[in-house]
Amino acid sequence: MSLKEIVTIQNIFEALQSDEAEKQLRKKKLFAFIIDASQPKRLQGQGDYMQMIKIMDDSYNGYLTLFYFFKSLSDAAPLDTIGDIVFLKRYHYQLFNGEPQGRRNSFKTSYFLLFDASTLQLKFNPNDSSQPSSEELEYIQKLSQYSQQYLSLNSLLNLFWYGTTNPIFDGLFQIKELKENNIVLLNDSKNDQYILLCKALVDLEIQQGAIIKIRNIQISNDNEILINDKSNIMMLPNFCYDVQHFDEIIQTFPKIDFQKENYQQITIGSITQIKKKYENLQYVPLINLIKKQVQDNIIVIQGQIQSIQPTQIEEAFIYYNKFKSFSYKEVKANNLQISGLQKTLQIQINLRDASLEGTDFIIQILIFDNSSFFPFPIVWDNIEYMQTEYEKLLEKLILEQDQTHDFVLEILDSPDTIIYRVIDTKIIY
């Protein structure tokens, strides 16, 4: 192995300033250690699964976000320990909001090897890729020494995480007692006790007294930990600062009332949030829309999402002037200048609720001229970025069809048709 075959995260960041250099990165090898990871998620419309992993090395003042794709849950990586080492090859890299990201380039040829943080034993090799050479093992050993030193001096709570903060956060806890029915009693650094229901989380061989990191949680006034589809449990090796200094850790856990009716967005799986001025309005059953038994032109509904159209973001792009409207394909084919056109993004969501049981009815609601609905900025001249973000949105909204979401609708009634337009609603995740 030549050292020229290895790149660092800093190398990747610098190379991504040039498209040609980025292509060369796919042939290179990257070694890094894990500081965070998610549990597997199914991608809507593709049948594939994905895990999100945040990795660091000794070259870059930050981390690289890695998206690991696979075909079956049996192929999921055991991302259960902070500090585990990954060995990557044939990955596609890009910048998102100025920070590096990577994703698997091929199911068959991309390398993804995972090594134990403490023993450096190979623990995951999904493609039966070639075993590391002696030089590569030596490189892994040096990275392991750095990662152990870094994690022994730095608390995970003090790392800078990209993005904005919200009521869903990470926490460090100690296992106090493993009880039946997937219930775990936890302590924080102040010895306050919490109850965690582990249903739907990956099974970990956790022991009493172990320190764990739980990502994306909310905590009730009764110290019950609420998880969601982004939640994950990871164990901390003994060399971690947060294990050696657990009693010194300062964590502030804001509490919320899980039973409060106007706090709908904390329901597991619900990621829609409506403006507070509508919180006292009664939900309108969807059957009332079918029967045209609605008097107001602004209503609040709650339903389960059946499907979203289109699945390709470019089909949702609409450009127009005072004479004509254009699709994305028409704009590209005719080399139209989008700066001279009005723009909107239009998607259709198909909903059902309990009032439609026993019928084949579906209510179609539309999002258009409503950029605040989306949890990402609308970038009209970057279709790849938009498709990536749109796929995340589809995955979130259709993750489980029995989960309910709130929407505020404006009813636009004309002699020919009725349009239910989404207003004053936004997606949060």
C-alpha positions in Angstrom: 0.0 0.0 0.0 1.3 3.4 -1.0 0.6 6.3 1.4 -0.6 8.2 -1.7 -3.7 6.0 -1.7 -4.8 7.4 1.7 -6.6 10.7 2.1 -7.6 12.6 5.2 -10.8 14.5 5.8 -8.9 17.7 5.3 -7.6 16.4 1.9 -11.3 15.6 0.9 -12.4 19.1 2.0 -9.8 20.8 -0.1 -10.3 18.5 -3.1 -14.0 19.3 -3.1 -13.2 22.8 -4.2 -12.6 21.2 -7.6 -15.0 18.8 -9.5 -12.1 17.0 -11.2 -10.3 16.4 -8.0 -13.4 15.0 -6.4 -13.5 12.2 -9.0 -10.1 11.1 -8.0 -11.2 10.8 -4.4 -13.3 7.8 -5.2 -10.2 5.7 -5.7 -8.7 6.8 -2.4 -8.9 5.2 1.1 -10.1 7.0 4.2 -9.6 5.9 7.8 -11.5 7.7 10.5 -13.2 7.1 13.9 -16.9 7.3 14.8 -18.3 10.0 17.1 -22.0 9.6 16.3 -24.3 7.3 14.3 -28.0 6.7 13.6 -30.0 3.5 13.5 -31.1 2.1 10.0 -33.8 3.9 8.1 -35.7 2.7 5.1 -35.6 5.0 2.1 -39.0 5.8 0.6 -39.5 4.5 -2.9 -36.2 2.8 -3.2 -36.3 -0.2 -0.9 -32.8 0.5 0.3 -31.7 1.4 3.9 -29.4 4.0 5.2 -27.4 4.8 8.3 -25.9 8.2 9.0 -22.4 8.2 10.6 -20.3 11.2 11.8 -16.5 10.5 11.6 -13.3 12.4 12.5 -9.6 12.0 12.0 -6.5 14.0 13.1 -6.5 16.4 10.1 -9.8 18.3 10.2 -11.3 20.6 12.7 -14.8 19.1 12.5 -16.3 15.9 11.1 -17.4 14.3 7.9 -21.0 13.1 7.7 -21.2 9.7 6.0 -24.3 8.0 4.5 -24.0 4.3 4.4 -26.6 2.6 2.1 -27.5 -1.1 2.0 -30.2 -3.4 0.7 -31.4 -5.4 3.7 -31.5 -4.8 7.5 -29.3 -7.9 7.8 -26.6 -5.7 6.1 -26.8 -2.9 8.6 -23.5 -1.9 10.2 -23.2 -2.5 14.0 -22.7 1.2 14.8 -22.9 0.8 18.6 -19.7 2.1 20.0 -18.1 5.6 20.0 -14.5 5.5 18.7 -14.8 2.5 16.4 -12.6 2.9 13.3 -14.0 2.9 9.7 -12.0 2.1 6.5 -13.6 3.5 3.4 -12.8 3.2 -0.3 -14.8 4.1 -3.5 -17.0 6.6 -1.8 -18.5 9.7 -3.4 -17.8 13.0 -1.5 -19.5 16.4 -1.7 -19.9 19.6 0.3 -23.2 20.4 2.0 -23.5 23.9 3.7 -19.7 24.1 3.4 -19.1 20.8 5.3 -17.9 17.4 3.8 -20.2 14.5 3.3 -19.7 11.0 1.8 -21.9 8.3 0.5 -21.4 4.8 -0.8 -20.6 4.7 -4.5 -21.4 1.1 -5.2 -23.0 -1.7 -3.3 -20.6 -4.3 -4.8 -17.2 -2.5 -4.9 -17.3 0.1 -2.1 -15.3 -0.7 1.0 -16.8 -0.3 4.5 -14.7 -2.1 7.1 -15.4 -1.5 10.8 -12.8 -2.1 13.6 -13.4 -2.3 17.4 -12.4 0.9 19.2 -10.5 -0.9 21.9 -9.2 -4.2 20.4 -9.0 -3.1 16.7 -10.5 -6.4 15.8 -12.4 -6.4 12.5 -16.1 -6.4 13.5 -17.9 -5.7 10.1 -16.9 -6.5 6.5 -20.2 -6.7 4.5 -18.7 -7.3 1.0 -15.9 -9.7 2.2 -13.5 -7.0 1.0 -9.8 -7.7 1.1 -8.3 -7.7 4.6 -6.1 -4.7 5.5 -2.5 -4.9 4.6 0.2 -4.7 7.3 0.8 -1.1 6.4 -2.9 -0.3 6.6 -3.1 -2.0 10.0 -0.3 0.1 11.1 -2.1 3.2 9.9 -5.3 2.1 11.8 -3.2 1.6 14.9 -1.9 5.2 14.7 -5.4 6.5 14.2 -6.6 4.5 17.1 -4.0 6.0 19.3 -5.0 9.5 18.2 -8.7 8.8 18.7 -8.3 7.4 22.1 -6.2 10.4 23.1 -8.7 12.8 21.6 -11.8 11.1 23.2 -10.0 10.9 26.6 -9.5 14.6 26.6 -12.8 15.8 25.1 -16.3 15.4 26.2 -18.8 14.5 23.5 -21.1 17.2 24.8 -18.5 19.8 24.0 -18.1 18.8 20.3 -19.5 21.2 17.8 -22.4 19.7 15.9 -23.4 21.2 12.6 -26.9 22.6 12.3 -29.3 24.3 14.7 -30.3 23.1 18.2 -33.9 22.2 19.1 -35.8 20.5 21.9 -34.6 17.2 20.7 -31.0 16.6 21.9 -28.4 14.1 23.0 -27.7 12.9 26.5 -25.1 10.8 28.4 -26.4 8.3 31.0 -25.2 5.4 33.1 -27.1 2.1 33.1 -28.5 1.6 36.5 -30.8 -1.5 36.0 -31.9 -3.6 33.0 -35.5 -4.6 33.7 -38.0 -6.7 31.8 -40.1 -5.6 28.8 -37.2 -3.6 27.3 -37.2 -1.0 30.2 -33.9 0.4 31.3 -33.4 2.6 34.4 -30.7 5.2 33.9 -28.9 7.7 36.0 -27.4 11.1 34.9 -24.3 12.6 36.4 -26.3 14.1 39.2 -27.7 10.6 40.1 -31.2 11.6 38.9 -33.1 8.6 37.6 -34.7 8.2 34.2 -36.8 5.6 32.5 -36.0 4.5 28.9 -38.2 2.2 26.9 -35.8 0.5 24.5 -38.5 -0.9 22.1 -37.4 -0.5 18.4 -33.8 0.3 19.2 -31.0 -1.9 18.3 -30.2 -4.6 20.9 -26.9 -3.9 22.6 -25.0 -6.1 25.0 -25.0 -3.3 27.6 -24.1 -4.0 31.2 -25.1 -2.3 34.4 -22.8 0.7 35.1 -21.9 1.3 31.4 -22.0 4.8 30.1 -24.1 5.3 27.0 -24.9 8.2 24.6 -28.5 8.5 23.4 -29.0 10.7 20.4 -32.1 12.7 19.7 -34.3 12.3 22.7 -36.9 14.3 24.6 -37.5 14.0 28.4 -40.9 14.3 30.1 -41.6 16.0 33.4 -41.7 12.5 34.9 -38.2 11.8 33.6 -39.4 9.4 30.9 -37.1 9.5 27.8 -39.0 9.7 24.5 -37.2 8.4 21.5 -38.0 9.0 17.8 -36.9 7.6 14.5 -33.5 9.4 14.8 -32.7 8.0 18.2 -29.8 5.6 18.8 -27.8 4.2 21.7 -24.0 4.1 21.5 -21.7 2.8 24.2 -18.7 4.7 25.3 -15.4 2.8 25.8 -13.6 3.2 29.1 -10.9 5.5 27.7 -13.5 8.2 27.0 -13.4 11.4 29.0 -17.2 11.1 29.7 -16.6 7.7 31.3 -13.7 8.7 33.4 -15.3 12.0 34.5 -19.0 11.1 34.4 -19.7 12.6 37.8 -18.3 16.0 36.6 -20.5 16.2 33.5 -22.9 19.1 33.5 -26.1 18.4 31.5 -29.3 20.4 31.4 -32.4 18.5 30.3 -35.3 20.8 29.5 -38.5 18.9 30.3 -41.8 18.8 28.3 -45.3 17.7 29.0 -46.0 14.7 26.7 -49.7 14.9 27.4 -50.1 18.6 26.5 -52.5 18.5 23.6 -51.1 21.6 21.8 -47.6 20.1 21.6 -48.4 17.7 18.7 -44.9 17.8 17.3 -43.4 15.7 20.1 -45.5 12.7 19.1 -43.1 10.0 17.9 -42.9 10.2 14.1 -44.8 13.5 13.9 -42.6 16.2 12.4 -45.2 18.8 11.3 -45.7 21.9 13.4 -48.5 24.4 13.0 -48.6 28.0 14.2 -49.7 28.5 17.7 -52.7 30.6 16.7 -54.4 27.4 15.5 -53.7 25.3 18.5 -57.2 25.7 20.0 -59.0 24.8 16.7 -60.7 21.4 16.6 -59.5 18.9 14.0 -61.8 18.6 11.0 -62.5 14.9 10.1 -61.4 14.3 6.5 -64.8 12.7 5.8 -66.3 16.3 6.2 -64.2 17.4 3.3 -65.5 14.6 1.2 -69.1 15.5 2.1 -68.4 19.2 1.7 -69.6 19.8 5.3 -66.9 22.5 6.1 -68.0 26.1 6.6 -64.6 27.8 7.3 -62.0 28.4 4.6 -59.1 27.9 7.1 -59.1 24.5 9.0 -56.8 22.2 10.9 -56.6 18.5 10.0 -54.7 15.5 11.2 -54.0 12.4 9.1 -51.7 9.6 8.1 -49.7 10.2 4.9 -50.3 7.6 2.2 -48.1 8.9 -0.5 -46.3 12.0 -1.8 -46.0 13.1 -5.4 -43.7 13.6 -7.2 -40.8 11.5 -6.0 -38.3 13.5 -8.1 -37.8 17.1 -7.0 -37.3 18.3 -10.6 -40.9 17.4 -11.4 -42.1 19.7 -8.5 -40.2 22.7 -9.9 -42.6 25.2 -11.7 -41.2 28.3 -13.5 -43.6 30.9 -14.9 -44.0 34.4 -16.3 -47.2 36.3 -17.0 -47.7 34.3 -20.3 -46.7 30.7 -19.6 -45.5 28.2 -17.1 -42.5 25.8 -17.6 -41.3 22.5 -16.2 -37.7 22.0 -15.1 -37.1 19.9 -18.2 -38.4 22.6 -20.4 -36.2 25.2 -18.8 -33.2 23.0 -19.3 -34.0 22.0 -22.8 -34.6 25.6 -23.9 -31.7 27.1 -21.9 -34.1 29.6 -20.2 -32.7 32.0 -17.7 -34.4 31.1 -14.4 -33.4 34.5 -13.0 -36.1 36.0 -15.2 -38.9 33.7 -14.2 -41.1 33.4 -11.1 -40.7 30.1 -9.3 -42.6 27.8 -7.1 -42.3 24.2 -5.7 -45.5 22.2 -5.8 -46.0 18.8 -4.2 -49.1 16.7 -3.4 -49.7 14.8 -0.2 -52.4 12.1 0.0 -54.0 11.7 3.4 -56.4 9.5 5.3 -57.7 9.5 8.8 -60.0 7.3 11.0 -63.1 9.0 9.6 -62.3 7.4 6.1 -62.1 3.9 7.4 -64.2 1.5 5.3 -64.0 3.8 2.3 -61.5 4.2 -0.6 -61.4 8.0 -0.2 -58.1 9.9 0.0 -57.8 13.7 0.5 -55.2 15.4 -1.7 -53.5 18.5 -0.2 -51.1 20.7 -2.0 -48.0 22.7 -1.0 -47.2 25.6 -3.3 -45.9 29.1 -2.9 -44.9 28.1 0.6 -41.1 27.8 1.0 -41.3 28.0 4.8 -43.0 24.5 4.8 -39.7 22.9 3.8 -36.9 22.2 6.4 -34.2 23.1 3.9 -33.5 26.2 1.8 -34.8 26.2 -1.8 -31.9 26.3 -4.2 -33.3 26.6 -7.7 -30.0 26.0 -9.6 -28.7 23.0 -7.6 -31.0 20.0 -8.5 -28.7 17.4 -6.9 -28.7 19.2 -3.5 -32.5 19.6 -3.7 -33.1 15.9 -4.6 -30.9 14.8 -1.7 -32.9 17.0 0.8 -36.2 16.1 -0.8 -35.5 12.4 -0.4 -34.8 13.0 3.3 -38.2 14.8 3.5 -40.0 11.9 1.8 -38.3 9.4 4.1 -39.4 11.4 7.2 -43.0 11.9 6.2 -43.7 8.4 4.9 -41.5 6.4 7.4 -44.5 4.8 8.9 -48.0 5.3 7.5 -49.8 4.9 10.8 -48.2 8.1 12.2 -50.3 11.2 12.2 -49.3 14.7 11.1 -51.0 18.1 11.5 -51.7 20.5 8.7 -53.4 23.9 8.4 -55.4 24.1 5.2 -56.7 27.0 3.2 -59.7 25.9 1.1 -59.7 27.4 -2.3 -63.1 26.7 -3.8 -64.0 27.4 -7.4 -66.9 26.2 -9.7 -64.6 23.6 -11.2 -62.5 22.2 -8.3 -61.6 22.5 -4.7 -58.0 22.9 -3.7 -56.7 22.2 -0.2 -53.6 24.3 0.2 -51.2 23.9 3.1 -50.4 27.1 5.0 -48.8 28.0 8.3 -47.3 24.5 8.6 -43.7 23.6 8.7 -41.6 20.5 8.8 -39.1 20.1 11.7 -36.5 17.4 12.2 
